[in-house]
Amino acid sequence: MREISVPQFDASFNEHNVMSNLRIREFVWCLAFAGMLVPSIGQAQMMVEMPLVTCTQYLAMPPEQSSVFSAWMSGWFNQKTHYTYINLEAYARNVANVKAWCASNPGELVMTGLQRATGK
C-alpha cells in the first residue's frame, strides 16, 4: 500500500489568517455603522409652525417644500371638514386658488385664507 502524505500547515500562518479575518470583519462593521450615521447627519430636520406661515413665505418656498406644505394643509383642512375622499383635480385647483389668493394678499397668513375659504 501506498502512504498518503498530508501537508502540514504552519500554525502561525493560520493564526495570522484568523486575525486578519477578524480585523476585516471589524472594519466592515465599523464602516457599515458609519454609513448608517451619515444619512441622519446629512438630513437636517426643520420645524415649521404651519399656522404662522405667511403668503409671502408660502409663495417663496422651493417647489418641493411648497408641495409638502400644500399637501399637509390640504389634509389638515380636509380632516377638519370631515372630507374623506381624495380628489387630485380638486387638490390641484385648491392649491392654485390658494396661491392666487396669496399673491393678492402677501401679508396674510395662509391659515387665515384657508379658514375664510372653508368657514372653519
Secondary structure, DSSP 8 states (H G I E B T S, - for coil): ----------HHHHHHHHHHHHHHHHHHHHHHHHHHHHHHHHS------GGG-BHHHHHHS-HHHHHHHHHHHHHHHHHHTT-----HHHHHHHHHHHHHHHHH-TTSBHHHHHHHHHT-
